[in-house]
Amino acid sequence: MPYDTLLADRISNWFTRKKVPFEAKKMMGGLTYMVNDKMCTGIIHNELMARVGPAVYEEALQKEGCRPMDFTGRPLKGYVMVNPQALAGEKDLDYWMQLALDFNPKAQPSRKKKKA
C-alpha cells in the first residue's frame, strides 16, 4: 500500500523545522512518525493520521476533512484521519501536526515486544 511521498516530505520537514527529533517507520501499510518512541502522526495512502488524544478528539472531528481513524474497521478514539484537501496549506498541516505533538507527552508508549 503506497503512501503519499510529498506528504511524507512535508511532515519530515515540519519536524525538522520545529527541531523535534523523530523516527519514520513503515508501519500499518503506510508510514508512521514516532516522537519519544510514541506514535505521533502518520500517512495512510494520501491521508494524515494524527494522534490527537481523547481531550480534543470530538473537537477535531468537527473540522472539515477530518474523520475518525478506522483503519481496522472500528474507530480508534484519539486518532483522526485528515484528507489531502484539508492539508492544502502549510497552516493546515501545522494545525494538525501541532495538535498531535501537543498530545505526545501525554500519550502512553506502546508496549515493546520482548525479544526471544
Secondary structure by P-SEA (a helix, b strand, c coil): ccccaaaaaaaaaaaaaacbbbbbbbcccbbbbbccccccccccccbbbbcccccaaaaaaaccccccccccccccccbbbbcccccccaaaaaaaaaaaaaaccccccccccccc
